Amino acid sequence: MEKETLKILTAVQNEELSVKEAQSQILNLFGVSRSSVLHGGDELSEYSEEYREDCERIKAVLIENGFINAGLNDAIWLWNEYSESYAAGWLGLPDEDEKIYDCIKSYIRTTHYCG
């Protein structure tokens, strides 16, 4: 598996493979597809309707980044984890979608979402 991972990383460095393609290939190496990484679900139980607009935007960012089963609950959980890392309640979203993804991507990789 190490060899395959190194090959993928080398392809990215040589600009033969995009980062998104590399992420998908690495997830596949571990038997995880982006379509099964997140739990889905569109109930806003924890934050009710108060943060629906933020959650819809986070969900769209997740889907845009290949997490096709992303739901509003995933958005809530991920943004809440990010906010709590700053000992804060619900933090406001950055203006740029790319920055939203940068804020939450480490929580996707380090939580139960990736098995």
Kinemage of the C-alpha trace (Angstrom):
@kinemage 1
@onewidth
@group {chain A} dominant
@subgroup {mainchain}
@vectorlist {calphas} color= white
{ca met a 1} P 0.000 0.000 0.000
{ca glu a 2} L 2.928 2.315 0.716
{ca lys a 3} L 4.194 1.871 -2.829
{ca glu a 4} L 0.816 2.723 -4.336
{ca thr a 5} L 0.460 5.803 -2.147
{ca leu a 6} L 3.937 7.015 -3.095
{ca lys a 7} L 3.107 6.501 -6.772
{ca ile a 8} L -0.031 8.632 -6.407
{ca leu a 9} L 1.851 11.390 -4.570
{ca thr a 10} L 4.570 11.385 -7.223
{ca ala a 11} L 1.931 11.730 -9.947
{ca val a 12} L 0.560 14.808 -8.138
{ca gln a 13} L 4.032 16.318 -7.829
{ca asn a 14} L 4.605 15.716 -11.542
{ca glu a 15} L 1.227 17.317 -12.268
{ca glu a 16} L -0.002 14.097 -13.874
{ca leu a 17} L -2.849 13.832 -11.377
{ca ser a 18} L -4.983 16.454 -9.658
{ca val a 19} L -5.178 16.592 -5.882
{ca lys a 20} L -8.871 15.617 -5.986
{ca glu a 21} L -8.095 12.603 -8.184
{ca ala a 22} L -5.280 11.633 -5.831
{ca gln a 23} L -7.567 11.889 -2.805
{ca ser a 24} L -10.073 9.570 -4.455
{ca gln a 25} L -7.390 7.065 -5.408
{ca ile a 26} L -5.950 7.036 -1.890
{ca leu a 27} L -9.408 6.558 -0.379
{ca asn a 28} L -9.929 3.671 -2.797
{ca leu a 29} L -6.647 2.098 -1.637
{ca phe a 30} L -8.082 1.963 1.853
{ca gly a 31} L -11.407 0.637 0.617
{ca val a 32} L -13.289 3.845 1.300
{ca ser a 33} L -15.087 5.783 -1.383
{ca arg a 34} L -16.056 9.404 -1.004
{ca ser a 35} L -19.635 8.369 -1.569
{ca ser a 36} L -19.591 6.367 1.675
{ca val a 37} L -17.384 8.559 3.854
{ca leu a 38} L -20.070 10.825 5.273
{ca his a 39} L -23.266 9.706 6.938
{ca gly a 40} L -25.775 11.918 5.163
{ca gly a 41} L -29.082 12.885 6.664
{ca asp a 42} L -30.836 16.192 6.359
{ca glu a 43} L -32.371 16.667 9.798
{ca leu a 44} L -31.194 19.757 11.586
{ca ser a 45} L -31.885 18.395 15.034
{ca glu a 46} L -29.013 19.964 16.971
{ca tyr a 47} L -29.195 23.509 15.614
{ca ser a 48} L -32.735 23.478 14.249
{ca glu a 49} L -33.294 26.092 11.583
{ca glu a 50} L -30.960 28.703 13.053
{ca tyr a 51} L -27.982 27.668 10.924
{ca arg a 52} L -29.774 26.100 7.954
{ca glu a 53} L -28.237 28.516 5.429
{ca asp a 54} L -24.716 27.824 6.718
{ca cys a 55} L -25.366 24.078 6.733
{ca glu a 56} L -26.693 24.135 3.169
{ca arg a 57} L -23.547 25.947 2.073
{ca ile a 58} L -21.218 23.536 3.909
{ca lys a 59} L -23.126 20.587 2.459
{ca ala a 60} L -22.718 22.053 -1.055
{ca val a 61} L -18.973 22.494 -0.444
{ca leu a 62} L -18.694 18.856 0.668
{ca ile a 63} L -20.576 17.642 -2.395
{ca glu a 64} L -18.436 19.833 -4.647
{ca asn a 65} L -15.377 18.153 -3.132
{ca gly a 66} L -16.652 14.676 -3.943
{ca phe a 67} L -18.562 13.712 -0.806
{ca ile a 68} L -21.737 12.927 -2.699
{ca asn a 69} L -23.631 11.538 0.302
{ca ala a 70} L -23.019 14.606 2.450
{ca gly a 71} L -26.019 15.728 4.433
{ca leu a 72} L -26.928 18.619 6.662
{ca asn a 73} L -26.051 16.561 9.743
{ca asp a 74} L -22.531 16.111 8.378
{ca ala a 75} L -22.296 19.862 7.862
{ca ile a 76} L -23.456 20.524 11.421
{ca trp a 77} L -21.076 18.018 12.943
{ca leu a 78} L -18.022 19.124 10.958
{ca trp a 79} L -18.539 22.855 11.471
{ca asn a 80} L -19.316 22.318 15.132
{ca glu a 81} L -16.050 20.380 15.547
{ca tyr a 82} L -14.166 23.175 13.801
{ca ser a 83} L -15.849 25.833 15.960
{ca glu a 84} L -15.172 23.896 19.154
{ca ser a 85} L -11.487 23.711 18.286
{ca tyr a 86} L -11.511 27.474 18.913
{ca ala a 87} L -13.567 27.052 22.110
{ca ala a 88} L -16.396 28.842 20.371
{ca gly a 89} L -20.019 28.287 19.587
{ca trp a 90} L -20.975 28.296 15.915
{ca leu a 91} L -18.359 30.391 14.056
{ca gly a 92} L -19.357 32.427 11.029
{ca leu a 93} L -18.437 30.957 7.655
{ca pro a 94} L -15.623 32.388 5.547
{ca asp a 95} L -16.640 34.178 2.359
{ca glu a 96} L -14.886 31.704 0.057
{ca asp a 97} L -16.066 28.103 -0.283
{ca glu a 98} L -12.486 26.865 -0.596
{ca lys a 99} L -11.744 28.267 2.863
{ca ile a 100} L -14.765 26.446 4.298
{ca tyr a 101} L -13.402 23.179 2.961
{ca asp a 102} L -9.946 23.985 4.333
{ca cys a 103} L -11.494 24.481 7.782
{ca ile a 104} L -13.325 21.138 7.869
{ca lys a 105} L -11.221 18.750 5.798
{ca ser a 106} L -9.009 17.668 8.681
{ca tyr a 107} L -12.085 16.668 10.667
{ca ile a 108} L -13.221 14.437 7.817
{ca arg a 109} L -9.913 12.568 7.824
{ca thr a 110} L -9.541 12.250 11.577
{ca thr a 111} L -13.034 11.215 12.646
{ca his a 112} L -15.287 8.232 12.420
{ca tyr a 113} L -16.305 9.424 8.964
{ca cys a 114} L -13.330 7.612 7.465
{ca gly a 115} L -13.821 4.412 9.398
